[in-house]
Amino acid sequence: MESNEFEKSKIFSFCESIDYSDGGIVSKTVLKKQTGNISLFSFAKGEALSEHTAPFDAMIQVVDGRGEVIIGGKSFILTTGQSIIMPANIPHAVNAVEKFKMVLTMIKSN
């Protein structure tokens, strides 16, 4: 069975593992497990993930560029190297103020 996950026991760079798409959002699965998953995203400037909630905490790590994360109506601007945790069941959204790449880590709990 073919896996969409990143290859194991191989060095990689998040920033070099995904390209930008003009006017779009690209996502790749790094790891997907029952206990959570790690995904890599690239956003073209002006693209967004609309407000939604998730049943688990999730962490965003910006690996390139600058993006806005809105949590519970409060705006946070994150740049390369910065991270933020989005609490479970609180509405959040992501906006690309300029093109940016991020790693999303979701940890599931019982």
C-alpha positions in Angstrom: 0.0 0.0 0.0 1.4 3.4 -1.0 1.8 6.0 1.7 1.3 9.7 1.2 3.6 10.4 4.2 7.1 11.6 3.9 9.8 9.0 3.6 11.2 7.7 6.9 14.9 7.7 7.7 15.6 10.4 5.2 16.7 14.0 5.9 14.4 16.7 4.6 13.8 20.4 5.0 10.2 21.6 5.5 10.8 24.7 3.5 12.3 22.8 0.5 9.6 20.0 0.7 6.8 22.1 -0.7 6.4 24.6 -3.5 4.2 27.7 -3.7 1.3 27.6 -6.1 0.1 30.9 -7.6 -3.3 31.8 -6.2 -3.6 28.6 -4.2 -2.8 26.5 -1.1 -0.8 23.3 -1.3 -0.7 20.7 1.5 1.4 17.6 2.1 1.1 14.9 4.8 4.3 14.5 6.8 3.0 11.9 9.2 -0.5 10.6 9.9 -1.3 8.5 12.9 -4.3 7.7 15.1 -2.9 9.9 17.8 -2.4 12.9 15.5 -0.8 14.2 12.3 1.7 16.6 10.9 1.0 18.5 7.7 3.0 20.9 5.6 1.2 23.8 3.9 2.2 26.6 1.5 -0.1 29.6 0.9 0.0 32.1 -1.9 -0.4 35.7 -0.8 -4.1 36.4 0.0 -5.1 32.8 0.4 -6.8 31.6 3.6 -8.3 28.8 5.6 -11.7 30.1 6.7 -12.7 30.1 10.4 -13.4 26.6 11.8 -12.9 24.6 15.0 -11.0 21.4 15.7 -11.6 18.9 18.5 -7.9 18.8 19.4 -5.1 21.3 20.1 -3.0 22.1 17.1 0.4 24.0 16.7 1.4 26.1 13.7 5.1 26.6 13.0 5.9 29.1 10.3 8.9 27.9 8.2 8.9 30.7 5.6 7.2 34.0 5.1 4.5 35.7 7.2 0.9 34.7 8.0 -1.9 35.7 10.2 -3.5 33.3 12.6 -6.8 34.3 14.2 -7.8 32.5 17.4 -11.1 33.3 19.1 -11.3 36.6 17.2 -7.7 37.7 18.2 -5.2 38.2 15.4 -1.6 37.1 15.6 1.0 37.8 12.9 3.7 35.0 12.7 6.9 35.1 10.8 9.6 32.6 9.9 10.6 30.6 13.0 7.6 31.5 15.1 4.9 29.1 16.4 1.5 29.3 18.1 -0.8 26.8 19.7 -4.5 26.9 18.7 -6.6 25.4 21.5 -9.2 22.7 20.9 -12.8 23.9 20.2 -11.9 27.6 19.8 -12.7 29.1 16.3 -9.5 29.8 14.3 -8.5 30.9 10.8 -5.3 31.3 8.8 -4.6 34.1 6.3 -1.6 34.6 4.1 -0.6 38.3 4.5 2.3 37.3 2.2 3.2 33.9 0.8 4.2 31.6 3.6 4.8 28.0 4.5 3.7 26.4 7.8 3.8 23.0 9.6 0.6 22.1 11.3 0.9 19.5 14.2 -2.3 18.2 15.7 -2.2 16.0 18.8 -5.4 14.0 19.5 -6.5 13.3 23.0 -9.0 10.8 24.5 
